[in-house]
Amino acid sequence: MLQAFPRIPGRYYFAIFVLASATLSYQILITRFFSVMLYYHFAFAAISLAMLGLTRGAMEVYNKPDRYAPERVGVEFARHASWFAITGVGAMVTFLCVPLVIPEQHVMVALAITTVAFVRPFTESGICITLLLTRLPYGGGWLYAADLAGAALGCLGVIFVLLVVDPVSATLGIGAFAAGAGWIVVRDSGDLRSLRLSGAVALTLATVAIVHTGLEVSGKSHLGVFWAKGTQQMGTLFERWNTYSRVRVTALGETPAFGWGIAHPPETKIDQKYLDIDADAATVITRYDGDISKLSYLKHDVINAAYLVQPPAEVAVVGVGGGRDILSALYFGAKRIHGIEINPAIFEVLTDKFADFSGHLDRRPGVSLVNAEARSYINHSSDRYDLVQISLIDTWAATAAGGLTLTENRLYTVEAWDDFYRSLKPGGLLSVSRWYDPAIHRGEFYRLVAIAASALQRKGVPAAELAQHVVALNVGNIVTVITRPDAFTNAQWQGARTRLLAQGFKILLGPDVGFDTVTSTLMSGKAGAAFFASLPENVTPSTDDNPFFFYTTRFGNLGRSSPTAPTNNNAAINVTLLLMMVSLCACVYYIITPFVRLARRMPLSVLTPPVAYFCAIGMGFMLIEISQMQRLMVFLGHPVYGLAVVLFTILLFGGLGSATLGADVPRPAAVVARVVALLTTLVVAGLLTPLLTTWARSEATDMRILLSVLLLAPPAFCMGMMFPLGLSTWRRHSELLPFFWSANGITSMLASVLGMVLSIEFGIANTYALGACFYVVCALMLVGSRQVNRLGLTADPAAPSIQPTQAELAANIRTAETHAVSPAVQTRANEVIE
């Protein structure tokens, strides 16, 4: 006979949906604030802070079963949802207002205080979600489905919210919605204190959000970023946020003409404005009135050296920025110029907000500007160019996939250069400029040469002829590497060499010029794995499977001081390893320590399978999610798709998969079928991803989005089944469910960091494979648990597992409605505590 499980009131589904949406949206906003105000690598900590806070919340519920008893679910949810809103807004406001000018000796203390401040709101959210998932009677996977669906809406909604309002107003609105969800849960409870708190917080934050939005739209003084990276943010003329950058424009006035690697500094001054991304990467907007003679200083900049190698008629500029490279193409007489800019905020600056100042470059004869991602645009376009120019493209702006997954990563890979080569006319050039210092920073230069050698060999260039295809030039701290799929003839090179030397550019590499033994080996085509491993820095050619061009420091060398990597990128790797150590310590504290205590009272054969199971799905889900976000962001061609397509699809279809689990314990055959389906879809998706991304890279964006959804949906659907399947299998351990949920959360934190480390060291595909292996562990734990059940093993009588009767479950629901504690429930709660 089918058991009749109590029906969970619909308001709880709504509450977990709203809170999950608010939590993920808040996490994404923290990523943005950290990237702007600190450095992009600190933004990577936002994921860890969220998972740590959620775990702390789960353990709070586990450690205080009396306070968080089933009959108090509604009241406690409302109270903690309000505190999520209060602490979330409070941490954000304090972070914005406190001057970020901290003496070096106090940096670690300041970071620790920041961590505590931002972990607190996630702790409040963790308590709320844990209460609903583990303290209400188990009714199948619908609550977890609502949790994942809410998170899916949060990751998608924040994209559109930031198109309309500023991030401060968005944070206030998120808090208002969270508190409002608590008010809905508690409104019929009769608990006036919780009701008033929730209502007051929701109304206050909603009102402040509306007022603040009005101030921001009208351009009046409002709360914003006052300090960023130790510098006060003053004189802002324009500011625009999106989910992967903050673009800001300030005035420079009449100043010496700006240049990156100027061989002969100009004496004239020119009116310019300063454009920065996340208060770090920057360029200028130059006043242009149509007088081309005023731009003569551009010929002295080494980033424009390709124009001296051979004059191009058709040019593609990747990364328009303030329009400086467009002006260079106009100055050197290019007839057709395509400017490709990925960031809509920068595109708005150049074509709208400051279009009059910059001379309406988009309206100049022969000039066309497009808001698109370069590789996707070039792959889909039939246009061919004499020159593709990529000049110092770096944003140092963290994306939602993690602080080390940068928008610009996909430009500096072997596959990317192969795409650019295919867009060139016969004899066309690819020019890439990067930072360089002959004494302490050659890593990016070596890696550019390595990428060039690998990409040219893919085009069929024999190893013995590679030197005839590569030229490298230097002025100051800039190096420009110019490559050509067609070899330079001797006459072409000698003519170009004369012009380059006359301009004052230093030739590092050329058909008859060598630099050092490293570049000589790279250009010989004989640089194998052993050669790259022998170098102090990792300059192996970056690929779409390992697109981390900027990270040349080896993890094993971080314990030693190394002057061979730029400070910020070296610090990014250090921060990642620090997060790894913190995550491991957190796993010891939140998993190992409680496990050891429980093992004194329960047989390991009973305790180990569920703990290992929930740890494994935490590791597996996050490793799969991170690796697929990294791979498909490259394929889809825009960082916003990491949220709008990849993460949204994984969460949404995970929720749909969770909803297929009913309240009844699945039959063994059904469990086996679900596990087999999961492992099969993971293997198929892992094998298809590289094939599909290569085959469909030239397809239209909508087709690539559709293919990505079809690739992600089946494994996401099956992964979503695993958490409620674990709850169903081990729900007899009702008092341990919060501990299981916390183990899942803290291993997700570990996996978020481990996934990045493994991707950098071993590639994204191997990270994905490891994630799939963790789901194999899940399958083994299910089998092991059922074997234990057959043998009749149970927990130690001193610590009995509680399995409520149907009458008790129904009573719990009724008391959750009325919050009146019945003697029977109180007695059972006392047994759990004992």
Summary of the structure (lengths in Angstrom):
residues: 834
radius of gyration: 28.9
end to end distance: 33.9
largest distance: 97.6
contacts: 3061
relative contact order: 0.11
helix: 62%
strand: 12%
